[in-house]
Structure formats: structure tokens, C-alpha cells
Amino acid sequence: MNLFTWIFLILLAGGALLEHWLLWRQARAVRNHRGQVPAAFAERITLAQHQKAADYTLARIRVERITLLFNALLLLGWTLGGGLEVLYHLWQQTGWPALWQGTGLLISVLGISTLLELPISLWRTFGIEERFGFNRSSLRQFISDQILQLGLMLIISIPLVTSILWLMGEAGRLWWLAAWGVWILFTLSITWAYPTLIAPLFNKFTPLEDQQLKTRLESLLERCGFHSRGMFVMDGSKRSAHGNAYFSGFGRNKRIVFFDTLLEGLTGDEIEAVLAHELGHFKYHHVIKGMLVMALVSLLGLTLLGWLRQQAWFFTGLGVSVQNDAMALSLFLLVIPVFSTFFTPVFSALSRRHEFQADDYAASQASAKSLISGLVKMYRDNASTLTPDPLYSAFHHSHPPASVRIAHLSSRIER
């Protein structure tokens, strides 16, 4: 084993231990506060509902612990365990051109990993989600979704992987810059196509029919200077009782989408406030900023890959004797999460800052009081814990903790 092997193993073990410690802290915080509803929510959420959220969170933590161990063992199996090299030699036996062998290698790794993760997905859906009353999907629906996702993965991934591997071999020293351009084009294309071409494959989207609510929301859009292709209701209830709302697409292809479960649980005032929050993300260009950050990260990643593919220790340190472009790309995609774990809090902090800005915008365009009542209902109906551990939240939560967020909005009412 060379030095890089030890660095990889130390970071893998360190990241896993850190995540287990954070999960332990989260479980302790939730368990210690299970017996009493926080004062800020005592009038809106019952003790039984609070305890359900705590038990739901603890059940999910148990799955996350298993998932962490599984992912670490799977990564070791692909790398130092020799799985990736075995798969490479199997593709060599096809006699196909090297480009297609490389594509087959990467797609196989992705497909096999997905299949190996299926038992955990089944456990989440038909174990935890079913137990707490959230799952509305049948086994047939689940299998159908998995087949459809696999088909989309093949349709989307094969051209992308083949293009990048071709550029690595044929585009010269600056191949990584050309590959970055392909990746950006791919990302923009998927973002543009998702609302009208991809999402309808999984769910039914119908125009918002409540004319009174529609008129009210259109007035909000006009005040905010926002234009979209319409407001739609998604039949999220066919898979889950969880509720949400979101925007998708960009440019003239933007859509506003409400889960049918969300519309059933919120009043008109609350829906308007939730929509105003989402509009705040566009007002402050959070989507564009996020895309720019991801573009920069991907450029840095491809630049790093351009250097690593020329280093023999990168391959041998991860237990691989074959040194080519397909193996370099496969190894890089497998191990980069190990080295990026410790940057997670930075991106989480940026996301929480954006959420505060969107809340402030919603309070200025709608009603802070209505947003508070809507959020509390969503916390209650989604069984979201009200008492997360601060450090765990800092690492993993893209939204501020419930108590912090409600206190921030309450201060807007008092001004």
C-alpha cells in the first residue's frame, strides 16, 4: 500500500466515524426532547404528533447507520477489494472498441451499485415510511419506478459518459475544459427538459383548478414580476403522504408545482406565503447562484481528474493495476465523496442563508404569520423533528432548524 492508500483509508474511516458521531448526537437530542413539545410549537402540535416525529427521525437514523456502513464496504469492494478491476476485465472479453468498453464499465458500476442499494430503498419505503403512515406506493409501483429510472439512466448516461471518455482520449491536454463544457450543456438541458419531458413520466401534472386560489396566486406572481408556464398540481399522494411545493426548469420553461397533499392541508393564505417563499429564491437568484457554484466545483473536479489520470499512485493506491481513462474516471467518481465530506457544512450554511432570505422576501410580499402557520403544519404533517442537534443540523440540513426559522419569522411580525 502506498501513501495515497493510507490517506484514502484514513479519510474513509474518519468520514464514517464523523457521520456516526453526528447521527449519535442527533438521536440523543431527539430522544432527550421526545417527552415535551417545544414551547414555540405547544399550541399547534400535540405531544402525540411530536413523539411521532421523534420516533420517525430515530427510525430513519437507524437506517442511515446501516447505509453508512454499506456504502463504505461497497466502496472498498469496488476499489481495494478488486471489484472494479474484475469488471474491467469482463468488459475486455467482449472485444468491443476501448471507448465502448469504458462506457460499459462506468454504466455497469452505476447500475450494479443501484441494484445493491435496492434492499435499503425497500426498507425505507415499505418499512419506515409504511410504519409511520407515509407510504402510499405499492410494490408494483415501486418496481415500475425502478425500471423507469434505470431506463432513463441508460438513455441519459451512455451519451454523456461516451462523450467525456472520447474527449479524454482525443481532445488533447485541455480535454477537461471541453468535458466541462459538455457537462454544463448536459446540466442545462436536463434542467430545461425536466418539467415537461422527465417529471411527467413519474407523476401526473394538472393545471391548478381552484380559480379563487389561482387568481390570488397570479396576483402574487404579477407583484413579484415572475413569469412561468403555469401552476400545476402533482399527484404526489400516489406514492407518499408527504407534501411540498417547488419550481422546476428555467427561462420560459419554469413551472410552479404543488403536491396535492400540500394543497389539502394548507389554507389559501398559507399557500400564498409558501409560494412567496419560493419566489424569494428566484428574486435573489439562488437557483442561478447554485448552478454557478456547481459549475465551478465541476470545473475544479475535472481539472483535478486531468492531473490524477497521469499519476500512477492514484491507480495503485486504490488497488487497481489498469491505468486508462475509463478506470481513472470510474475511480474518481467513486472516491470523490470521501474527500468532499468535510466540505458539506459549507454548502449547508450557504443553503440555510438562502432560506432565510427567501423567508424575508415572503414576509414582505405575503404574510409572515401565514408562512409560520403553513410551515408548522408542514413540520407536523411531514413528521419533521423540532429538536435537531445543532451540529448535525449544521452539517446536513439545507433549511434552518424549525425553532430558529420560526423565531426569525416571528421577529418580522414584531417589527
N, C-alpha and C positions, 0 to 999 in steps of 0.2 A: 504494500500500500504506500502511495506517495503522500506528500504533504496535503495535496488537494483532497485526497480521500478522507484524511482526518478532519479537515475543515468542514467538509460536507457532512460527515457523521456527527461532529460536534454541533453544527447548526441544526441538523435534523433533530437530534436529541434535545437540544436546547429549546428549539421552537415547540416541540411536542410537550416538553415539561412546562414551558411557559403557558401554553394553551390549557393544559390540565390544571395548572395552578389557578388560572383565571376562571376556569369552569368551577373549580372548588370554591373560590371566592363568591362567584355568582350564586351557586347553590346555597352557600351559607347565608348570604344576605337575604335571599328569597325565603329560606326556611325560618330564619330568625324573625322575619316580619309577617309570617303567614297568619299569625293569630289576631292581627289588628289591621283594619283599613287605615291607610294614612289619612290624617285629618283633612287634607285638602280635597279628598275624594269621598269622605264619610257620608255625605248627603246624597251622593249619586250612585255609589257602588256598594252593594251589600257585602257582608262578611263572607257569605257563601260564594259570591262571584269572585271576590278577592282570593279566596282559598283555591277556587278552581284555576285561576290564573297562575297561582303559585305552583300547584300540582302539575299543571301543563308545562310550565317552564322547567320544573325539575325532571319531568319525563323526557323532555327534549334534550336536557343536559346529559342524561344517561346515554342517549343515542349519539350525541356529539362525542362523548368519550370513546365509544366504540369506533366511531368514524375516524377519529384521530389516529387510533392505533391501526385501523385497517389501512388508511392512506399511507402511513409510514411504512408498513410492511409491504404494501403494493409497490411503493417507490423503490424500496430496497430490492424487491424481486425483479423489477424491470432493470435496475442498474447493476449493483454489485452481485445480485443473485443470478445474473446472466440471462434473464428473460428477453431483453431487447436483442441481444446478440443471437439467441436461438431463433427468434422471429425473423431476424435479418437473413439468416442462412436458409430458412424455409422459403423466403421470397426469392432468394438467389436460384433455388431449384426450379423456378418457373421458366427461367430462360428469357424473361422479358427484358427489354432495354432498361438500363440502370435508372433512368428517370422514373419509369413506372414501378420498378421495384421499390424505389424510395418513397413514392406516393403510397404504395401498398403498405409499406412499413408504418408510416405515420398514421394512416387511416386505421390500420389494424390495432395499433396501440390504443388509439382513442376508442375504437369500438369494443375491444376486449375490456378495457377499464370500465366502460359504461355498463357492460354486461355483469362484471364482477360487483358493481355497486348496486345492482338491482335489488338484492335482498334487503339492503338498508333502506332503499326507497319504498319497498313494500312494507317494511316495518313502520316507517314513518306514516305512510298513508293509511294502511289497514290496521295498524297497531295504535299508535299515539293519536293521530287525527280522528280515527274511528272511536276510540275510547272516550275522547273529550267532545264528541258530537260535531266535529267539523267536517269530516269526510262525507261526501255525497257521491263519490265516484265508485262505480262498480269495477270488479276485476276485469271485465271485458273492456270497459272504458280505459282503464289503466294500461292494459296490454296494447290497445289500439293507439294510445298516445305514444307509447314507447316505440312502436313500429313506425309511426309517422315521424317522430323525432329522429329516429335512425335514418329514415329515408331522406329527410331534409339535411341531416348531417353529411350524408354522402353527396347529395346534389351540390351543396354549398362548399364543402371542404375539399373535394377532389380537385376542382379547378384552381382553388386558392393554393393548396399545397403544391400542386404540379407547377404552377406559375412561379412560386418562390424558389422551389428547387431548381427550376430551369434557369432562373436569374442567378442563383448561386454558382451555377456551373458555367454560364455563358456571358454574363454581363460585366465581367472584369472586376477590378478592385473595388469599385463603388457599387457592387451589386446590392449592398444593403440599403443604399439610398433609393434605388429603383424598386426594391422589395417594399420599402416603406411607402412609396407612392401607391403600389398595388394594394397594400393593406389599408391605407386611408380611403382609396376608392371603394374597396370592398366594404369597409365600415359604413361609409356614407350611403352606399347602395342598399345595404341591409336595413339601415335606419329609415331610409325613404320607403322601402318596399314593405316593411313590417306591418304597418296599419292595414293595408289593402290586399296584400298578397299572402302574408305568412300567418298573421293572427287569425284571420277567418277560417283557416284550416282546422283550428282547435276550438274556436268558440263562435257563437252566433252574435252578430252585432246588428242591433236595430236602432233606428233613429229615436231619440227621446220623444215620447208621445204626449207627455203631460204638458199641455200648451201653456198653462199658467206658469209652471216652473221653467219651461223653455223660454218664455218671454222675459222672465226675470233674469235668467242666466245670460240671455243675449244682451240685455241691457248692461249687465256687468262687463261682458266682453267688449261692448262698444265703449264703455267708460275707460277701460284699460287699453284700448287700441289694439286688441288681439283679434286675429283672423284665423279661422280654421275651416276644415272641410265639413264640420258639423259636430254635433254632440250625439254620442251613441251609448246605448245600454248593452253591456256584455252579460251573457248568461253564465256568470261565474258560479252560480248556485248549482250547476250540474256537476261540479267537482268538489266544491268546498263552501262552507258557510262563512268563511272569511270575507270581509268587504274592503273595497279600496276604490280609488279613482286615480286616473293617470292621463298624461298626454303621451302621444306617440307620433313618430315622424318628425319632419322638419320642413321649413319652407311652406309652400302652399299645400303640402300633403299632411299637415298636422291634423290630428283628431283628438277630441276630448272624449274619454271613455269613463263611464261609471259602471261599477259592478251592480247588478240588480240587487244583491244583498245589501249594498250600501244605501241605495235609494229607499229600500224598505224600512231601514232603521233610522234615517235622519229626517228632520223637518226641512222645509224649504229654506229657512234662514241658515240652518247648519250646512246644507248642501251648497248654498251660495258662498258661505265662508270658506268651506273646503276648496271650492273651485278657485276662489280668490287667492288662497294659499298657493295652489298650483300655478296660477297666473304669475304670482310673485317670482317663481323660478325663471319664467321667461322674461319678466321685466328686468331682472338682474342678470340675465344671460347665463344662468347657471348651467344650462344644457350645453351651450357653446363652450363655456369655460371648461366644463368637464371633458368635452371632446378634445379641446386643445391640450389639456393635461395628459389625456390618454395618448394623444398623438406624440407628444414629447416623450412620454415613457416608452412608447413603442419604438421611437427613433433611437433612443438610448439603448434599448434592448437589442435591436438589430445591429447597432454599432458594436455592442459587446459581443454578440454572436459572430460578427465578422472577424473579430480578433480571436475568439476562443476556438473557432474551427481550424485555426492554424497551430494550435497548441496541443502537442501530443499528450501532455499531462492531463488535459481536460477529459480526454477519452479514457486513458488508462486509470486515472483517478476514480472514474465511475465504473470501472470493471469491464470496459469494452476495448477489444483489440482492433476492431474495424474502425478506420478513420476515413469517413467520407461525409458529404454534405447531408445526406439523409440522416445519418447517425448523429451528426452534430446538432441538427435541428430537433431531432427527437429528444436527445439528452437535455438540450437547453429548455425545451418546453416542459419536460418532466421535473427538472430540478429548480427552475427559477422561482417557484413558490416558496421553496425552502429559504432562499436568500432574501425574499421580499417580505417575509412575515413581520419583521421588525419595523417595517415602514407603514404597517396597517394603521396605527394611531394617527399618522399624519393625514391620511386620506379621510379617515373617520372624522377628524376635527374639522377639516375643510367642509365636509358634507353637513355637519351639525351647524356650522356657521351659516351655510346657505339656508338651512331650515329656519333659523332664527330670522333671517332677512325676509324669507317668504311669509313667515308668521306676521312680521311687522307690516308687510305690504297688505296682507289680508285684513289686518286690523284697521288699516287706513281706507280700504276700499269696501269692506263689508262690516262685520261686527265681531270684535274680539270676543265678546261674551258668547256669541253663537258658535264661534270656532272652538272655544273651550268646551262648550256642551257637546259639540259634534265629536271632538277628539276623545272626550271622556267616554262617550258611547262606543267609539271605535276601540278604545282600550278595553272596555268591558266586553264587547261582543267578540273581539279577537283574542280574548284572554291574555292580554299583554301584561307582563308583570309591572307593578307600580313601584317596586322597590329593588331595582337592579343594583349590583355592586358598582360603585363609581369607576373603578379601574377596569373592570370587564367592559363596562359601557364605553369607556374612552377608547378601548381597542376595537370593539366590534359593532357599536351602534351608530348607524348613519343618522339617526334622529336623536335629539336631546332626550334624556330621561323624562318620563311623564311629569314628575313633580317639578322639575326645572322648567320644562316647557310651559306648563300651566301657570307657574309663578311669573314667568316672563310675560305671558299674555295678560295676566291679571294686572300687572303693573301698567299695561297700556290702558286698561279701563280706568284706573285711578288717576291718570294724568288729566 
